């Protein structure tokens, strides 16, 4: 009949064709697992450090606000900071 050959048949006929086998050597597998472990630990530690930093920032902002309120009360609101109304120099 005809000389029509499908792709599957041509790959079977090609004896020089070798399929690419992924490199699953023990060193490569363990190396990627160790890298993944260190990346996970680094991300976890950075999340903890960022959390501690946020907590400290909130505490310091609260302390500063308390001092601002105390100073404002002691000076009857004339301690500086924002100006409330008044005349412009224009």
DAVEN-V318787 format. One record per helix or strand of 3 or more residues. SS is the DSSP state (2 for helix, 1 for strand). FROM is the first residue (numbers start at 0). LEN is the number of residues. If there is no record, write none. Layout:
ss	from	len
SS	FROM	LEN
SS	FROM	LEN
This chain:
ss	from	len
2	6	7
2	25	49
